[in-house]
Amino acid sequence: MPNDTGRSASPIGLMILALVLLFGAVQLYYWTDRSIWIDEISQLLNFPLESLAQAFGPLPVAQQAGPPLFNLLLHAISGLSFGAMRIVMIVLTLGVVLAALLGAFERRPLPIAAGLFVLLSHQPFLINASMLKFYAFDIAGFAIFAAWIYSKDRNEAFGWRDVVILLAGLLIGVSTIVGACIVVAVFLALRLSQRELGAGEIALGGLVVVVALAYYLQINHATKIQITAFPDAYGRHGLAAISKFGEAAFQLFQMRGAAILLVVLAVAVGALIFLSGARRSQLAGLTLFAAVVLSVFLGLAAVGKYPAVSSRHLVWMLGVFPVFAGAVVDCLTPPRDHARRWFAIGGLILLAFAFVGTGLRVVMKWPPQVVEGASEQIVDTLADLPPSKVLQYFGSFRLIQLMIERGAPITQHTYVPALSASSGAIDPSYFGAEWQDMDDDLFSEKIEEMLRNDPIGWAKMYVILRMRGDFRPLARFVLDSAPTDGSTFYITSIHATWPAQPGRAAFGLQQVLDERSCKYAPLAIFDTLLSPGYILEVSCPVTE
């Protein structure tokens, strides 16, 4: 397959790329300066690591896990501010994506600009790529795979250089385990269809699969505690799992991203039908890879091996998306086949309308409503209060511990009750019918005892109460630490909303406050889009 690399960078293309980079810089300015949410709080409680060996296993606090390279990175940058850590994460992710786009499109600025734009204009990418979790690395890994399958000449054998590139993509993420195996299989299948596949290529492909299997065993070890501890989130199979997969995919792309994706797909189908040449063949290979990857992940979800219950579990799609968008533009520019010139021009015009329209809608909403947690607002409010007793409810005991460790000026308060956030394996029987059908009084007694004496009691309690939809045992445990002299105290909570909704944590708290005839009112409500929170001002009757 000829590799048509002779096209030089056009001034118009360079100007468009410069505009996209300027647009992206403004987007990064807005989206890297935001407060952390509960998953980031739980992750950061583990860093810096006590030893580098911890990077390769389950993390010791809050049932967390991550791939080793991500854990080592977070260990290295954990002393930075949250904003600086976010900048490091997204710059590294974009750096890998840009390198992948350069590998795929070389000096051609228009496809590179298209690939960067679909990411930099997309809110879920900005959130996940700057999140202090490992999801951004899945994006980077799949960008490597997509760029490689697009640019790899199928007339050239699969060699050691290809092994190194694909292992680089494999070892930085988690979903990349599947992606690496599939991209190798697709390329070798294409070589076989040309009757050019050699035994040495099969051996090298097998090497990638063996490394992927070994890496899978390591990741399985590191994440086993986390996955088995949340059966209500990770226990779906069959149609329920596929339906959840579809919901998560729609949440990932949202209406704006889905609209661009549909336009890109429509033009891609037209290009595959009407155009010819090397670029069309490359686009076909990339499309095949994307289709196989999607099919395999759907199958894994259906059999319960890929718990895609949230959009962040599917962010690997955002690694393929920029390369695919760039490949479609690359296929159309410049129109070389006079007989099909009309389609190329029409396709470029359609894509231009979609991209410009999206960009204008984004710019018109600057500054955007940033998706963030309430942690910063809670800490600022506590810092302004006089020394008081503060009861830590729901996720706030993790927040308070992290912020005090990082030097937040909130040490004037007395925080109770003390809770252990240690990670640990949980017996599946805790999630069975015995606990779900238990008498309310006995259930509350056992949960309170668990929180007092079990080092991993919080991890057990959290899922048991969520599955049962009754948080009164936690509220009783917390309120047992309240002042008994009738004085005013505060209750703080994060990753929960106020006013209370039935079956949620705040509702259980409200029930127990009423049960104990306490007076309460919200001092502050932080209705953020991710991990909202509140602080209540409370007084309870005098007791002996």
Solvent accessible surface area in square Angstrom, and as a share of the most:
residue,aa,sasa,rsa
1,M,36,0.16
2,P,100,0.63
3,N,82,0.42
4,D,46,0.24
5,T,50,0.29
6,G,66,0.63
7,R,36,0.13
8,S,82,0.53
9,A,38,0.29
10,S,49,0.31
11,P,110,0.69
12,I,115,0.59
13,G,0,0.00
14,L,91,0.45
15,M,114,0.51
16,I,62,0.32
17,L,31,0.15
18,A,56,0.44
19,L,106,0.53
20,V,14,0.08
21,L,89,0.44
22,L,115,0.57
23,F,22,0.09
24,G,2,0.02
25,A,57,0.44
26,V,43,0.25
27,Q,5,0.02
28,L,34,0.17
29,Y,159,0.61
30,Y,51,0.20
31,W,5,0.02
32,T,9,0.05
33,D,115,0.60
34,R,16,0.06
35,S,7,0.04
36,I,0,0.00
37,W,16,0.06
38,I,8,0.04
39,D,31,0.16
40,E,1,0.00
41,I,0,0.00
42,S,2,0.01
43,Q,0,0.00
44,L,3,0.02
45,L,15,0.08
46,N,7,0.04
47,F,17,0.07
48,P,90,0.57
49,L,11,0.05
50,E,158,0.71
51,S,56,0.36
52,L,102,0.51
53,A,77,0.60
54,Q,41,0.18
55,A,0,0.00
56,F,103,0.43
57,G,10,0.09
58,P,39,0.24
59,L,1,0.00
60,P,53,0.33
61,V,31,0.18
62,A,10,0.08
63,Q,8,0.03
64,Q,18,0.08
65,A,0,0.00
66,G,1,0.01
67,P,0,0.00
68,P,12,0.08
69,L,85,0.42
70,F,0,0.00
71,N,0,0.00
72,L,55,0.27
73,L,35,0.17
74,L,0,0.00
75,H,54,0.24
76,A,79,0.61
77,I,18,0.09
78,S,9,0.06
79,G,79,0.76
80,L,74,0.37
81,S,70,0.45
82,F,36,0.15
83,G,24,0.23
84,A,34,0.26
85,M,0,0.00
86,R,0,0.00
87,I,88,0.45
88,V,41,0.24
89,M,0,0.00
90,I,1,0.00
91,V,81,0.47
92,L,78,0.39
93,T,1,0.00
94,L,24,0.12
95,G,39,0.38
96,V,45,0.26
97,V,0,0.00
98,L,63,0.31
99,A,61,0.47
100,A,9,0.07
101,L,0,0.00
102,L,85,0.42
103,G,47,0.46
104,A,4,0.03
105,F,0,0.00
106,E,67,0.30
107,R,156,0.57
108,R,11,0.04
109,P,8,0.05
110,L,52,0.26
111,P,3,0.02
112,I,5,0.02
113,A,2,0.02
114,A,7,0.05
115,G,0,0.00
116,L,6,0.03
117,F,18,0.07
118,V,2,0.01
119,L,0,0.00
120,L,6,0.03
121,S,4,0.03
122,H,8,0.04
123,Q,58,0.26
124,P,7,0.04
125,F,0,0.00
126,L,1,0.00
127,I,19,0.10
128,N,7,0.04
129,A,0,0.00
130,S,0,0.00
131,M,6,0.03
132,L,0,0.00
133,K,5,0.02
134,F,25,0.11
135,Y,17,0.06
136,A,0,0.00
137,F,20,0.08
138,D,7,0.04
139,I,0,0.00
140,A,2,0.02
141,G,0,0.00
142,F,0,0.00
143,A,0,0.00
144,I,27,0.14
145,F,0,0.00
146,A,0,0.00
147,A,5,0.04
148,W,14,0.05
149,I,3,0.01
150,Y,0,0.00
151,S,32,0.21
152,K,24,0.10
153,D,24,0.13
154,R,22,0.08
155,N,79,0.40
156,E,97,0.43
157,A,57,0.44
158,F,4,0.02
159,G,23,0.22
160,W,164,0.58
161,R,181,0.66
162,D,5,0.03
163,V,3,0.02
164,V,100,0.58
165,I,48,0.24
166,L,0,0.00
167,L,34,0.17
168,A,53,0.41
169,G,0,0.00
170,L,0,0.00
171,L,62,0.31
172,I,32,0.16
173,G,0,0.00
174,V,33,0.19
175,S,7,0.05
176,T,0,0.00
177,I,18,0.09
178,V,32,0.18
179,G,0,0.00
180,A,0,0.00
181,C,38,0.23
182,I,13,0.06
183,V,0,0.00
184,V,4,0.02
185,A,59,0.46
186,V,8,0.05
187,F,1,0.00
188,L,25,0.12
189,A,55,0.43
190,L,31,0.16
191,R,12,0.05
192,L,113,0.56
193,S,86,0.55
194,Q,68,0.30
195,R,223,0.81
196,E,76,0.34
197,L,44,0.22
198,G,28,0.27
199,A,84,0.65
200,G,49,0.47
201,E,7,0.03
202,I,98,0.50
203,A,67,0.52
204,L,25,0.13
205,G,2,0.02
206,G,32,0.31
207,L,63,0.31
208,V,0,0.00
209,V,67,0.39
210,V,94,0.54
211,V,40,0.23
212,A,1,0.01
213,L,105,0.52
214,A,60,0.46
215,Y,18,0.07
216,Y,99,0.38
217,L,105,0.52
218,Q,40,0.18
219,I,8,0.04
220,N,66,0.34
221,H,105,0.47
222,A,1,0.01
223,T,16,0.09
224,K,124,0.53
225,I,35,0.18
226,Q,32,0.14
227,I,68,0.35
228,T,63,0.37
229,A,1,0.00
230,F,40,0.17
231,P,44,0.28
232,D,47,0.24
233,A,24,0.19
234,Y,46,0.18
235,G,40,0.39
236,R,86,0.31
237,H,111,0.49
238,G,31,0.30
239,L,151,0.75
240,A,60,0.47
241,A,8,0.06
242,I,68,0.34
243,S,61,0.39
244,K,51,0.22
245,F,5,0.02
246,G,38,0.37
247,E,85,0.38
248,A,1,0.01
249,A,21,0.16
250,F,114,0.48
251,Q,97,0.43
252,L,0,0.00
253,F,18,0.08
254,Q,72,0.32
255,M,141,0.63
256,R,72,0.26
257,G,3,0.03
258,A,22,0.17
259,A,50,0.39
260,I,6,0.03
261,L,42,0.21
262,L,120,0.59
263,V,35,0.20
264,V,1,0.00
265,L,71,0.35
266,A,61,0.47
267,V,5,0.03
268,A,3,0.02
269,V,81,0.47
270,G,9,0.08
271,A,0,0.00
272,L,35,0.18
273,I,118,0.60
274,F,80,0.33
275,L,21,0.10
276,S,76,0.49
277,G,47,0.46
278,A,13,0.10
279,R,3,0.01
280,R,87,0.32
281,S,31,0.20
282,Q,3,0.01
283,L,0,0.00
284,A,35,0.27
285,G,2,0.02
286,L,0,0.00
287,T,41,0.24
288,L,75,0.37
289,F,0,0.00
290,A,30,0.23
291,A,53,0.41
292,V,49,0.28
293,V,0,0.00
294,L,73,0.36
295,S,70,0.45
296,V,54,0.31
297,F,0,0.00
298,L,56,0.28
299,G,37,0.35
300,L,51,0.25
301,A,2,0.02
302,A,25,0.20
303,V,90,0.52
304,G,23,0.22
305,K,147,0.62
306,Y,29,0.11
307,P,37,0.23
308,A,5,0.04
309,V,29,0.17
310,S,20,0.13
311,S,24,0.15
312,R,60,0.22
313,H,30,0.13
314,L,0,0.00
315,V,1,0.00
316,W,8,0.03
317,M,22,0.10
318,L,0,0.00
319,G,0,0.00
320,V,13,0.07
321,F,8,0.04
322,P,0,0.00
323,V,0,0.00
324,F,11,0.05
325,A,1,0.00
326,G,0,0.00
327,A,0,0.00
328,V,0,0.00
329,V,8,0.05
330,D,0,0.00
331,C,7,0.04
332,L,1,0.00
333,T,16,0.09
334,P,69,0.43
335,P,33,0.21
336,R,118,0.43
337,D,63,0.32
338,H,156,0.70
339,A,63,0.49
340,R,91,0.33
341,R,111,0.40
342,W,153,0.54
343,F,27,0.11
344,A,3,0.02
345,I,72,0.36
346,G,35,0.34
347,G,5,0.05
348,L,44,0.22
349,I,90,0.45
350,L,85,0.42
351,L,4,0.02
352,A,49,0.38
353,F,150,0.63
354,A,20,0.15
355,F,28,0.12
356,V,89,0.51
357,G,21,0.20
358,T,3,0.01
359,G,10,0.10
360,L,104,0.52
361,R,115,0.42
362,V,12,0.07
363,V,61,0.35
364,M,158,0.70
365,K,130,0.55
366,W,66,0.23
367,P,103,0.65
368,P,29,0.18
369,Q,135,0.60
370,V,34,0.19
371,V,15,0.09
372,E,40,0.18
373,G,0,0.00
374,A,0,0.00
375,S,0,0.00
376,E,99,0.44
377,Q,53,0.24
378,I,0,0.00
379,V,12,0.07
380,D,78,0.40
381,T,30,0.17
382,L,0,0.00
383,A,33,0.26
384,D,123,0.64
385,L,25,0.12
386,P,85,0.54
387,P,103,0.65
388,S,23,0.15
389,K,65,0.28
390,V,0,0.00
391,L,0,0.00
392,Q,15,0.07
393,Y,0,0.00
394,F,18,0.08
395,G,0,0.00
396,S,0,0.00
397,F,7,0.03
398,R,25,0.09
399,L,0,0.00
400,I,4,0.02
401,Q,72,0.32
402,L,4,0.02
403,M,16,0.07
404,I,63,0.32
405,E,111,0.50
406,R,83,0.30
407,G,62,0.60
408,A,15,0.12
409,P,98,0.62
410,I,0,0.00
411,T,93,0.54
412,Q,64,0.29
413,H,13,0.06
414,T,76,0.44
415,Y,39,0.15
416,V,32,0.18
417,P,12,0.08
418,A,94,0.73
419,L,28,0.14
420,S,45,0.29
421,A,12,0.09
422,S,45,0.29
423,S,21,0.14
424,G,13,0.13
425,A,79,0.61
426,I,11,0.05
427,D,79,0.41
428,P,104,0.65
429,S,65,0.42
430,Y,50,0.19
431,F,23,0.10
432,G,29,0.28
433,A,71,0.55
434,E,125,0.56
435,W,26,0.09
436,Q,46,0.21
437,D,115,0.60
438,M,21,0.09
439,D,91,0.47
440,D,70,0.36
441,D,112,0.58
442,L,80,0.40
443,F,1,0.00
444,S,6,0.04
445,E,111,0.50
446,K,81,0.34
447,I,0,0.00
448,E,23,0.10
449,E,82,0.37
450,M,17,0.07
451,L,10,0.05
452,R,131,0.48
453,N,99,0.51
454,D,36,0.19
455,P,88,0.56
456,I,27,0.14
457,G,0,0.00
458,W,14,0.05
459,A,10,0.07
460,K,18,0.08
461,M,0,0.00
462,Y,33,0.12
463,V,0,0.00
464,I,0,0.00
465,L,0,0.00
466,R,90,0.33
467,M,70,0.31
468,R,49,0.18
469,G,32,0.31
470,D,21,0.11
471,F,10,0.04
472,R,57,0.21
473,P,1,0.01
474,L,1,0.00
475,A,0,0.00
476,R,44,0.16
477,F,15,0.06
478,V,0,0.00
479,L,5,0.03
480,D,83,0.43
481,S,30,0.19
482,A,13,0.10
483,P,23,0.14
484,T,77,0.45
485,D,96,0.50
486,G,29,0.28
487,S,50,0.32
488,T,71,0.41
489,F,0,0.00
490,Y,20,0.08
491,I,0,0.00
492,T,0,0.00
493,S,0,0.00
494,I,0,0.00
495,H,63,0.28
496,A,10,0.08
497,T,52,0.30
498,W,25,0.09
499,P,104,0.65
500,A,22,0.17
501,Q,94,0.42
502,P,106,0.67
503,G,31,0.29
504,R,146,0.53
505,A,5,0.04
506,A,2,0.01
507,F,64,0.27
508,G,2,0.02
509,L,0,0.00
510,Q,55,0.25
511,Q,66,0.29
512,V,0,0.00
513,L,0,0.00
514,D,83,0.43
515,E,97,0.43
516,R,80,0.29
517,S,78,0.50
518,C,11,0.07
519,K,160,0.68
520,Y,57,0.22
521,A,54,0.42
522,P,62,0.39
523,L,71,0.35
524,A,22,0.17
525,I,80,0.41
526,F,28,0.12
527,D,121,0.63
528,T,21,0.12
529,L,95,0.47
530,L,42,0.21
531,S,3,0.02
532,P,22,0.14
533,G,1,0.01
534,Y,0,0.00
535,I,0,0.00
536,L,0,0.00
537,E,73,0.33
538,V,2,0.01
539,S,30,0.19
540,C,18,0.11
541,P,63,0.40
542,V,110,0.63
543,T,78,0.45
544,E,220,0.99
